[in-house]
Amino acid sequence: MSKHEVGIRVLAIRDSQDGVLNIYGAGTYVGDVDLPEYAGGFNFGQSNPKIELDNGKVVFGCECWWGPEEHLREKYADYQFMEVDIDKDRIKVEED
């Protein structure tokens, strides 16, 4: 269960390396839901945070690190932000 308020602006992060922050994008936390089958990441049957990204895609809490957008942009201000595609990462998980 998320401690964040539904409707807040968030940033969904895949990882960082060498000063680059790979993000799935910014969006809105819409609440905790049961995961659909297509979701990647690790989940043990509990509901999961759902994030509707500005780019029209959806990412779930078990697929990323996420938190309030403003805070994370300030925290990683010295990083280069690079948007990556959640759908491509889900394909990689299926192939492994």
Rosetta silent file (secondary structure, phi, psi, omega in degrees, C-alpha in Angstrom):
SEQUENCE: MSKHEVGIRVLAIRDSQDGVLNIYGAGTYVGDVDLPEYAGGFNFGQSNPKIELDNGKVVFGCECWWGPEEHLREKYADYQFMEVDIDKDRIKVEED
SCORE:     score description
SCORE:     0.000 S_00000001
   1 L     0.000  135.269 -177.455    0.000    0.000    0.000 S_00000001
   2 L   -81.855  147.274  175.878    1.361    3.390   -0.939 S_00000001
   3 L   -91.138   -2.110 -176.677    1.882    6.179    1.555 S_00000001
   4 L   -90.283  153.270 -179.568    1.370    8.782   -1.183 S_00000001
   5 L   -78.128  133.965  176.340   -1.820   10.689   -1.877 S_00000001
   6 L   -58.239  136.406  177.675   -3.802    9.672   -4.959 S_00000001
   7 L    98.244   -5.935 -179.267   -3.484   12.317   -7.667 S_00000001
   8 L   -75.250  155.299  175.388    0.035   13.518   -6.899 S_00000001
   9 E   -80.478  131.515 -177.761    2.555   14.097   -9.669 S_00000001
  10 E  -132.749  164.835  174.436    5.273   11.447   -9.649 S_00000001
  11 E  -119.386  131.368  179.168    8.379   10.413  -11.526 S_00000001
  12 E  -104.029  118.134 -174.201    8.893    6.737  -12.444 S_00000001
  13 E  -110.253  132.337  173.351   12.582    5.756  -12.493 S_00000001
  14 E   -83.319  -55.336 -178.166   14.069    2.593  -14.000 S_00000001
  15 E  -169.522  179.163  174.469   17.682    3.069  -12.882 S_00000001
  16 E  -139.978  149.867  175.972   20.677    5.352  -12.937 S_00000001
  17 E  -162.351  135.183  176.139   24.220    4.944  -14.125 S_00000001
  18 L    51.382   44.219  176.688   27.127    7.264  -14.801 S_00000001
  19 L    79.100    8.390  177.718   25.131   10.442  -14.144 S_00000001
  20 E  -113.666  129.563  177.107   22.159    9.399  -16.272 S_00000001
  21 E  -103.704  110.095  178.327   18.742    8.816  -14.711 S_00000001
  22 E   -84.069  117.598 -176.248   16.704    6.452  -16.894 S_00000001
  23 E  -119.679  149.574  171.163   13.045    7.276  -16.371 S_00000001
  24 E   -81.622  -20.346  175.802    9.799    5.831  -17.669 S_00000001
  25 E   135.542 -178.902  175.807    8.405    9.338  -17.385 S_00000001
  26 E  -102.832  154.455  179.570    6.374   11.652  -15.227 S_00000001
  27 E  -175.209 -154.558 -175.217    2.722   11.126  -14.490 S_00000001
  28 E  -122.620  130.944  173.347    0.031   10.764  -11.880 S_00000001
  29 E   -76.832  120.483 -174.992   -0.277    8.207   -9.095 S_00000001
  30 E  -106.732    1.537  178.144   -3.877    6.964   -9.419 S_00000001
  31 E   122.814  176.440  179.289   -3.983    4.492   -6.539 S_00000001
  32 E   -95.276  136.262 -176.066   -3.167    0.887   -5.753 S_00000001
  33 E  -137.829  166.214  169.933   -4.649   -1.805   -8.008 S_00000001
  34 L   -72.950  140.913 -177.139   -4.350   -5.510   -8.741 S_00000001
  35 L   -74.410  138.879  170.539   -1.650   -6.055  -11.355 S_00000001
  36 L   -76.380  164.471 -177.253   -2.584   -7.018  -14.903 S_00000001
  37 L   -62.629  -30.447 -175.703   -0.779   -9.990  -16.411 S_00000001
  38 L   -74.742  -12.760 -177.439    1.400   -7.826  -18.662 S_00000001
  39 L   -68.014  140.639  176.680    3.083   -6.009  -15.760 S_00000001
  40 L   -95.320 -164.761  177.538    6.706   -6.871  -15.110 S_00000001
  41 L    83.627 -176.283 -178.719    8.656   -6.634  -11.881 S_00000001
  42 L  -105.191  131.092  178.826    8.288   -8.553   -8.659 S_00000001
  43 L  -147.406  141.929 -177.387    4.947   -8.799   -6.908 S_00000001
  44 L  -115.605   38.790  174.352    3.716  -11.202   -4.290 S_00000001
  45 L    90.175   -4.490  178.915   -0.028  -10.940   -4.844 S_00000001
  46 L   -87.071  164.102  175.474   -0.597   -7.614   -3.141 S_00000001
  47 L   -66.958  162.423 -171.759   -2.074   -4.549   -4.858 S_00000001
  48 E  -138.450  145.464  177.697    0.423   -2.250   -6.500 S_00000001
  49 E   -60.618  134.297  177.252    0.749    1.485   -7.172 S_00000001
  50 E  -109.771  129.747 -179.557   -0.506    2.430  -10.642 S_00000001
  51 E  -121.596  120.201  175.372    1.072    5.421  -12.389 S_00000001
  52 E   -92.158  111.972 -176.286   -0.481    6.902  -15.519 S_00000001
  53 E   -78.732  152.777  178.324    2.387    8.496  -17.424 S_00000001
  54 L   -61.385  -24.681 -179.337    2.045   11.698  -19.429 S_00000001
  55 L   -81.480    4.781  176.666    3.134    9.755  -22.530 S_00000001
  56 L    93.978   -7.030 -179.733   -0.077    7.667  -22.315 S_00000001
  57 L   -93.608  168.250  178.303    1.520    4.527  -20.884 S_00000001
  58 E  -122.674  138.614  174.999    1.010    2.948  -17.465 S_00000001
  59 E  -130.405  150.891 -177.988    3.709    1.702  -15.116 S_00000001
  60 E  -112.875  155.059 -175.940    3.293   -0.085  -11.794 S_00000001
  61 H   -54.114  -34.104 -179.210    5.207    0.334   -8.554 S_00000001
  62 H   -74.619   -6.521 -178.662    6.850   -3.085   -8.794 S_00000001
  63 H  -101.512   -3.357 -173.602    8.366   -2.056  -12.140 S_00000001
  64 L  -159.311  171.970  164.606   10.163    1.093  -10.990 S_00000001
  65 E   -95.369  138.324 -178.844   11.355    3.388   -8.247 S_00000001
  66 E  -150.395  159.612  178.772    8.920    6.251   -7.942 S_00000001
  67 E  -178.420 -176.674 -178.233    8.033    9.227   -5.814 S_00000001
  68 E   -54.983  128.359 -174.071    6.937   12.852   -5.880 S_00000001
  69 H   -56.980  -50.839 -176.155    8.153   14.424   -9.122 S_00000001
  70 H   -58.762  -44.652  179.839    9.363   17.727   -7.703 S_00000001
  71 H   -60.987  -46.536 -177.028   11.378   16.029   -4.951 S_00000001
  72 H   -69.791  -35.421  176.896   13.055   13.565   -7.342 S_00000001
  73 H   -65.338  -37.181  176.236   13.862   16.238   -9.928 S_00000001
  74 H   -69.284  -44.374 -178.701   15.556   18.265   -7.188 S_00000001
  75 H   -60.298  -39.015 -176.483   17.358   15.221   -5.769 S_00000001
  76 L  -107.967   30.750 -177.033   18.737   14.250   -9.186 S_00000001
  77 L   -58.422  -28.065 -179.039   19.238   17.779  -10.548 S_00000001
  78 L   -85.383   -2.242 -179.228   22.843   16.967  -11.506 S_00000001
  79 L   -92.967  155.174  169.346   21.782   13.943  -13.581 S_00000001
  80 E   -87.950  129.504  179.470   20.848   13.835  -17.248 S_00000001
  81 E   -91.485  127.067  179.719   17.274   12.539  -17.576 S_00000001
  82 E  -126.291  118.881 -179.638   16.762    9.963  -20.327 S_00000001
  83 E   -80.551  132.697  178.097   13.276    8.620  -21.014 S_00000001
  84 L  -120.463  161.652 -172.409   13.096    4.877  -21.687 S_00000001
  85 L   -96.322  117.560  178.165   10.159    2.760  -22.861 S_00000001
  86 H   -60.202  -35.504 -179.147    8.399    0.547  -20.306 S_00000001
  87 H   -64.004  -38.870  177.778    6.981   -1.618  -23.119 S_00000001
  88 H   -66.548  -38.270  177.781   10.484   -2.486  -24.362 S_00000001
  89 H   -68.014  -35.632  177.207   11.566   -3.387  -20.834 S_00000001
  90 H   -64.651  -37.391  177.094    8.521   -5.620  -20.403 S_00000001
  91 H   -62.778  -42.609  179.072    9.478   -7.479  -23.592 S_00000001
  92 H   -60.892  -39.978  179.202   12.989   -8.015  -22.195 S_00000001
  93 H   -63.866  -42.664  178.961   11.515   -9.479  -18.979 S_00000001
  94 H   -62.610  -36.045 -178.192    9.352  -11.883  -20.996 S_00000001
  95 H   -73.947  -25.849 -178.498   12.373  -13.038  -23.011 S_00000001
  96 L   -75.543    0.000    0.000   14.487  -13.773  -19.903 S_00000001
